Amino acid sequence: VTGASFVVFNGALKTSSGFLAKSSIVEDGLMVQITPETMESLRQALRDKKDFTITCGKTDTGDIKEYVDICWVVNEEKTNEG
């Protein structure tokens, strides 16, 4: 589990790169490089307020993969209210 101050989703990863997606830590945030198709699916999930999982790693290996999970939560905090 990685905490981050910000997340950048880059939808320019080419399918010919051999990766499903790539994640890397930049400064105090996270950059996730995804294909244009995954970006469109992510956009739709955000519009629909649905959870979404991005699987990172090479396409042709059975190695352990990394996952970036986008989860909608119920926030009970009243921060900055009023």
RAFENVEN-V860336 format. One record per run of one state. SS is the DSSP state (H for helix, E for strand, L for the rest). FROM is the first residue (numbers start at 1). TO is the last residue. Records with the same first field share a line. If there is no record, write none. Layout:
SS = FROM-TO, FROM-TO
//
This chain:
L = 1-6, 11-14, 18-18, 27-28, 35-35, 48-51, 59-65, 71-82
E = 7-10, 19-26, 29-34, 52-58, 66-70
H = 15-17, 36-47
//
